[in-house]
Amino acid sequence: MAKAGPGRPRVYCGHSCRQQHYVERRTAVADGRDPDRVAVDRRALELFESRRLQLQLALDDLGRATRSGHDAPEEATQGELFDWIVEYARALVKTELS
């Protein structure tokens, strides 16, 4: 049930992951759903998007600070901005889309 077309073939960490993906695709087709679409809890998605935006804004602030040679608008140091980026990145990584 491999998808034909351009691109790389699917790569799996092991046989059990390949089997699980096969079963999920077959179930989706049997239920009349697109096997390449994923259902995500709305609250989890909103939390993920919020954390992604926080990270993006912190990266933008750090980029402006390093380009201009001055601190960010909030007068934060580059070290503080870096700490925020690490904090927001860790929160984003912990977000589960279930």
Secondary structure, DSSP 4 states (H G I P E B T S, - for coil): -PPPSSSPPP--SSHHHHHHHHHHHHHHHHTT--TT-----HHHHHHHHHHHHHHHHHHHHHHHHHHHSS--TT---HHHHHHHHHHHHHHHHH----
